[in-house]
Structure formats: structure tokens, C-alpha cells
């Protein structure tokens, strides 16, 4: 399995500060049509928080994670989400619903990890139709509470995918590790991986934030 070195300050979500690429605090807004040429199978999509257990208790600005995939010439999102469970939907529909809230992170941005993009997508597609991991996501939320975090300790076993149904970032981490051949967040089990962990991973780099085709930049 491929390994990587994190940036000098892995806790800094704005480490990607190139003016051409933007940063999380100063996002580069792109209409979907202009962003599509840079998107590849297995890229990471992170949704800026609004509400929910991960949004309230999480360590970063994101509350949801999903995987991008090309199905023929149609750009798709594969995700596991709340009452909708694990599914595949068009990227265009999601950008229209969440304008300016979907951040694109390039997976393996320097092409040095030998990331199996098709394998990651195939693993993620296997999850479609499965139930959303409500129990798992609340367990992760408890990690941030003063008393409960002593009872619900995060596992540091990289190969521990867990036995509970997956929530969003759990599913992405599992698909990237098993199908893609890279561990997005080392020394942290898939079932304890949050969107903020993926955003800080050295395996991904922020590129842009998506707007609908008809939205002004």
C-alpha cells in the first residue's frame, strides 16, 4: 500500500495557498463546466458544513465527503448520505443543490502514490444501496465530547474498516484504501475518519469550489 508524508503542518486546512488554486479560506469558485476538465475518477468532494452531527462536532469546515466518478461522459457523485443511504447521483444535480459548498480535492495530486482510481470507484460503487451508518457517525461525534471520548476511543489500526455500515468519510477512506491502494489518513481506522481528516490528508489537494453552470462568479 502506498504511503506519503503529510505537509509540515497537517492541522492547517489552508496549506494549499497558491493564488491560482485558491485555498479553503479564499476559495477558487468555478462554474461546473470549467471544473470538469480537471476532475478524475476517485477525486474527493467535500461539502462545507451546514448542520448535522459531523458538522456540529467535527474539527473542520466540512460535514460531508463523497467520491467523484466518470460514468461514460456523465460526471457522477458516489456517496452515502443520511436518509438517502449509499447512492450515485449526477454531479450537476448536487452542485445545483449546494452551490458554492462543494470543494474539489485532487486525489494523488502529484501522481506519486500510484493511486488506483478505477479500483477506488469500483469499491465505492459496491456500497451503493447499503444503509447509512448512523450508529458509526454518532460514535465519531462522541469522540469530541469531554466524557464520552474516554469511552469511545478512535482506533489507530489502518486496516480496521469496522463492522458497522459506513457513513460518508468512512466509506471514502475504505474505498481509497481497499480499492485505490492508498491509505488517506494513516494511523486512523476508516471508521473513525472524518471529512476534516480527509481535507488535511497529504494524499489530496484543494483545487476549486463548484458553482452551477448559470451562476455568476
C-alpha positions as CSV (number, residue, x, y, z in Angstrom):
1,X,0.0,0.0,0.0
2,X,1.3,3.5,-0.9
3,X,2.3,5.8,1.9
4,X,3.0,9.5,1.9
5,X,4.4,12.3,4.0
6,X,2.0,14.9,5.3
7,X,2.8,18.6,5.0
8,X,4.8,20.2,7.7
9,X,1.6,21.4,9.4
10,X,-1.0,18.8,8.7
11,X,-3.5,20.6,11.0
12,X,-3.6,23.6,8.7
13,X,-6.6,23.2,6.3
14,X,-5.3,26.2,4.2
15,X,-1.9,24.8,3.4
16,X,-2.8,24.9,-0.3
17,X,-2.2,28.7,-0.8
18,X,-1.2,29.0,-4.4
19,X,-3.1,32.1,-5.8
20,X,-4.1,30.2,-8.9
21,X,-5.6,27.4,-6.9
22,X,-7.1,29.3,-4.0
23,X,-7.5,28.0,-0.5
24,X,-10.3,26.9,1.8
25,X,-10.5,30.3,3.4
26,X,-10.3,32.1,0.0
27,X,-11.9,29.5,-2.3
28,X,-11.5,29.5,-6.1
29,X,-15.0,29.5,-7.4
30,X,-15.5,27.7,-10.7
31,X,-18.6,27.0,-12.8
32,X,-19.1,23.3,-13.2
33,X,-18.3,23.4,-17.0
34,X,-14.9,24.9,-16.3
35,X,-14.1,22.5,-13.5
36,X,-14.9,19.3,-15.3
37,X,-11.7,19.0,-17.3
38,X,-9.6,18.8,-14.1
39,X,-11.8,16.1,-12.5
40,X,-10.7,12.5,-12.4
41,X,-12.1,9.2,-11.1
42,X,-11.6,8.9,-7.4
43,X,-11.2,12.6,-6.6
44,X,-12.6,13.8,-3.3
45,X,-15.6,16.1,-2.9
46,X,-16.0,17.8,0.5
47,X,-19.2,19.7,1.3
48,X,-18.9,22.8,3.5
49,X,-20.9,22.3,6.7
50,X,-24.4,23.5,7.4
51,X,-25.7,21.2,10.1
52,X,-25.6,17.5,11.3
53,X,-23.6,15.5,13.8
54,X,-20.3,15.8,12.0
55,X,-20.9,19.4,11.3
56,X,-21.5,20.2,15.0
57,X,-18.8,18.1,16.5
58,X,-16.2,18.0,13.7
59,X,-12.8,19.6,13.6
60,X,-13.0,21.4,10.2
61,X,-15.3,23.3,7.9
62,X,-16.7,20.2,6.1
63,X,-19.6,18.0,7.1
64,X,-19.8,15.5,4.1
65,X,-17.5,13.6,1.9
66,X,-18.2,11.9,-1.5
67,X,-16.3,10.4,-4.4
68,X,-16.3,11.7,-8.0
69,X,-16.5,9.3,-10.9
70,X,-17.0,9.5,-14.6
71,X,-19.7,7.2,-15.9
72,X,-19.1,7.4,-19.6
73,X,-19.2,11.1,-20.3
74,X,-21.5,11.8,-17.3
75,X,-19.9,13.3,-14.1
76,X,-21.3,11.5,-11.1
77,X,-21.1,11.6,-7.3
78,X,-21.0,8.4,-5.2
79,X,-21.8,8.9,-1.6
80,X,-23.5,7.6,1.5
81,X,-25.8,10.3,2.9
82,X,-28.3,10.3,5.8
83,X,-31.8,9.1,5.0
84,X,-30.7,8.6,1.4
85,X,-28.2,5.9,2.2
86,X,-25.4,4.9,-0.2
87,X,-26.2,6.1,-3.8
88,X,-24.9,7.5,-7.0
89,X,-26.2,10.9,-8.3
90,X,-25.2,13.4,-11.0
91,X,-22.7,16.0,-10.0
92,X,-24.7,18.6,-11.8
93,X,-27.7,17.9,-9.5
94,X,-25.6,18.2,-6.4
95,X,-23.9,21.5,-7.5
96,X,-27.3,23.0,-8.2
97,X,-28.5,21.9,-4.7
98,X,-25.3,23.0,-2.9
99,X,-23.9,26.0,-4.9
100,X,-20.6,27.2,-3.6
101,X,-20.4,24.5,-1.0
102,X,-18.7,21.6,-2.8
103,X,-14.9,21.7,-2.7
104,X,-12.9,19.6,-5.1
105,X,-9.8,17.9,-3.8
106,X,-7.5,16.2,-6.3
107,X,-6.6,12.7,-5.2
108,X,-2.9,11.9,-5.6
109,X,-2.2,15.5,-7.0
110,X,1.5,14.8,-7.7
111,X,0.9,11.4,-9.2
112,X,3.4,9.8,-6.8
113,X,1.2,7.4,-4.8
114,X,0.2,5.0,-7.6
115,X,-3.5,5.6,-6.8
116,X,-5.8,3.1,-8.5
117,X,-8.6,5.4,-9.5
118,X,-10.8,2.9,-11.2
119,X,-10.3,0.5,-8.2
120,X,-11.4,3.1,-5.7
121,X,-14.5,3.9,-7.8
122,X,-15.3,0.2,-8.1
123,X,-15.0,-0.3,-4.3
124,X,-17.2,2.8,-3.7
125,X,-19.9,1.6,-6.2
126,X,-20.1,-1.7,-4.2
127,X,-21.5,0.3,-1.3
128,X,-24.5,1.7,-3.2
129,X,-27.8,0.6,-1.8
130,X,-26.4,0.0,1.7
131,X,-27.8,1.7,4.7
132,X,-26.2,4.8,6.1
133,X,-24.1,4.3,9.2
134,X,-26.0,6.4,11.8
135,X,-24.5,4.5,14.7
136,X,-21.0,4.9,13.4
137,X,-21.4,8.6,12.8
138,X,-22.8,9.3,16.3
139,X,-19.9,7.3,17.7
140,X,-17.5,9.6,15.9
141,X,-19.3,12.6,17.2
142,X,-19.0,11.3,20.7
143,X,-15.2,11.4,20.3
144,X,-15.3,15.2,20.7
145,X,-17.3,15.2,23.9
146,X,-15.3,15.6,27.1
147,X,-16.7,12.5,28.9
148,X,-17.6,10.2,26.0
149,X,-14.3,10.5,24.2
150,X,-12.7,8.4,27.0
151,X,-15.3,5.6,26.4
152,X,-15.2,5.8,22.6
153,X,-11.5,5.9,21.6
154,X,-10.6,6.2,18.0
155,X,-8.8,3.1,16.6
156,X,-5.3,3.6,15.1
157,X,-5.5,0.4,13.1
158,X,-5.2,1.3,9.5
159,X,-6.7,-2.0,8.4
160,X,-9.8,-1.7,10.6
161,X,-12.7,-0.9,8.3
162,X,-15.2,-1.6,11.1
163,X,-18.3,-3.8,11.1
164,X,-20.9,-1.1,11.1
165,X,-22.5,0.4,8.0
166,X,-20.4,3.3,6.5
167,X,-21.0,7.0,6.8
168,X,-19.6,9.4,4.3
169,X,-15.9,9.8,5.0
170,X,-15.8,6.3,6.4
171,X,-16.9,5.0,3.0
172,X,-14.5,7.2,1.1
173,X,-11.5,6.2,3.2
174,X,-12.4,2.5,2.9
175,X,-12.8,2.7,-0.9
176,X,-9.5,4.6,-1.3
177,X,-7.6,2.2,0.9
178,X,-9.0,-1.1,-0.4
179,X,-9.8,-0.3,-4.0
180,X,-7.4,2.6,-4.6
181,X,-4.3,1.2,-2.8
182,X,-3.6,4.3,-0.6
183,X,-4.5,5.0,3.0
184,X,-5.8,8.6,3.0
185,X,-5.2,9.0,6.8
186,X,-2.5,6.9,8.3
187,X,-2.8,5.7,11.9
188,X,-6.5,6.2,11.9
189,X,-9.1,3.5,11.1
190,X,-11.5,4.1,8.2
191,X,-14.5,4.0,10.6
192,X,-13.1,6.9,12.6
193,X,-12.1,9.1,9.6
194,X,-13.9,12.4,9.4
195,X,-14.2,14.9,6.5
196,X,-11.7,17.1,8.3
197,X,-9.2,14.3,8.3
198,X,-9.5,13.9,4.6
199,X,-9.2,17.6,4.0
200,X,-5.9,17.6,5.8
201,X,-4.5,14.5,4.2
202,X,-1.4,14.7,2.2
203,X,-3.0,12.5,-0.4
204,X,-5.3,15.3,-1.6
205,X,-5.0,18.9,-2.6
206,X,-7.7,21.6,-2.8
207,X,-8.4,22.8,-6.3
208,X,-11.7,24.7,-6.5
209,X,-15.2,25.1,-5.3
210,X,-18.1,24.4,-7.6
211,X,-20.8,26.7,-8.9
212,X,-23.7,25.8,-11.2
213,X,-23.4,26.4,-14.9
214,X,-25.5,29.5,-14.8
215,X,-24.2,31.1,-11.6
216,X,-22.1,34.2,-11.7
217,X,-18.6,34.0,-10.3
